[in-house]
Amino acid sequence: MAKLQVAIDLLTTKDALALAAKIAPYIDIIELGTPLIKNEGIAVVTAMKQAHPDKLVFADLKTMDAGELEADIAFKAGADLVTVLGAAGDATIAGAIKAAKAHGKGIVVDTIGVADRVKRAQEVTKLGAEFVELHAGLDEQWTEGYSIQVLIDEAARAGVPVSIAGGVNINNVTAVIKAGAIVAVAGAAIYGAEDPAAAAKALREAIDAV
Ligand SMILES: O=C([C@H](O)CO)[C@H](O)[C@H](O)COP(=O)(O)O
């Protein structure tokens, strides 16, 4: 069964915890977004894991160097999954994976900014990534002509476990899962909704219906 991951790109621990409490019944993975961790520090990871010990807590560190050191910080704080950038060197990714193995947790490689996402996804899977996030970041999404269809097409030919992040919403989540993504990542479609619980519930039902 494919998983639903909420990407919380709010800026305070208080708001993140309030959102997570509303949507918890519908989601599998709670992502603490990079801006949230930069604003609040790694303590937000600990606070979220304490509030939701039954969920996978995902620390979106987007590490580019010092892979083992940075991943270790997040795992010690309570993260189950931590991101390292696909644009980083193999040594950085291997270091993060070493930390994950030491904690019995996982590394997700984020392909933001990578030109050939499918090729890199296949390479880093061999290094031991838990899964690879085919990701168009917020700035890319706001660029004219952006379409999530590019990521959906890439997922269909990746041949390795992937998630899709970059504007997932109720109109495209079925295609995201049908393309083979094991995780659909939804940020603004949930935290920006008038009723986040209803939005998360609708996404959950659409995923489960595939
Ligand atoms: O990872 C993200 C971005 O780099 C800011 O942290 C987003 O959480 C990711 O793009 C998913 O968010 P939406 O595109 O709003 O669904």
The ligand as a Gaussian input file, in Angstrom:
#p B3LYP/6-31G(d) Opt

LIG

0 1
 O       10.601000      19.839000       0.132000
 C        9.908000      20.797000      -0.128000
 C       10.473000      22.123000      -0.435000
 O       11.809000      21.962000      -0.812000
 C       10.428000      23.077000       0.755000
 O       10.876000      22.475000       1.925000
 C        8.424000      20.674000      -0.117000
 O        8.058000      20.228000       1.141000
 C        7.958000      19.745000      -1.216000
 O        8.179000      20.400000      -2.423000
 C        6.495000      19.352000      -1.115000
 O        5.682000      20.478000      -0.979000
 P        4.493000      20.838000      -1.992000
 O        5.105000      21.018000      -3.322000
 O        3.891000      22.083000      -1.401000
 O        3.521000      19.693000      -1.998000

